Amino acid sequence: MRNKYDQAQDQDMPIVERVLEVAEHHGVPMAQVALAWHWAKGVTVPISGLFAARTRG
């Protein structure tokens, strides 16, 4: 299981670090920053797994 997620770590960590930076700057949880990003991209139901995300419009 570890190898499945470790492959993208080099690509993912700069994003995680930036989300942390924005969250700390605004005094909000990282999840709120992530959800705000989804909303700005038009995703209204960001669900992972078997369901596809819905977009506005």
C-alpha positions in Angstrom: 0.0 0.0 0.0 2.8 2.4 0.8 4.3 2.2 -2.7 0.9 3.1 -4.2 1.0 6.5 -2.5 4.7 7.2 -2.3 5.1 7.4 -6.1 3.3 10.8 -6.2 4.9 12.2 -3.0 7.4 14.4 -4.9 4.6 16.0 -6.8 2.1 16.2 -3.9 4.3 17.6 -1.2 4.8 21.1 -2.7 1.0 21.4 -3.0 0.4 20.2 0.6 3.0 22.7 1.8 1.3 25.6 -0.2 -2.1 24.7 1.2 -0.6 24.7 4.7 0.9 28.1 4.1 -2.4 29.6 2.8 -4.3 28.0 5.7 -2.0 29.4 8.3 -2.0 32.8 6.7 -5.8 32.9 6.8 -6.2 31.1 10.2 -8.3 28.3 8.7 -8.0 24.5 8.5 -6.3 23.0 5.4 -9.5 21.3 4.5 -11.2 24.6 4.2 -8.6 25.8 1.7 -8.9 22.6 -0.3 -12.7 23.0 -0.4 -12.4 26.6 -1.4 -10.1 25.6 -4.3 -12.6 23.1 -5.5 -15.4 25.6 -5.3 -13.4 28.1 -7.3 -12.9 25.5 -10.0 -16.6 24.8 -10.2 -16.7 21.6 -8.2 -19.8 21.6 -5.9 -19.6 18.1 -4.5 -15.9 17.0 -4.1 -16.4 13.4 -3.2 -13.6 10.8 -3.8 -14.1 7.2 -4.3 -16.9 5.7 -6.4 -18.6 9.0 -7.0 -17.6 11.6 -9.6 -17.4 15.2 -8.6 -20.2 17.4 -9.8 -19.6 20.8 -11.3 -21.7 23.9 -11.4 -23.2 25.1 -14.6 
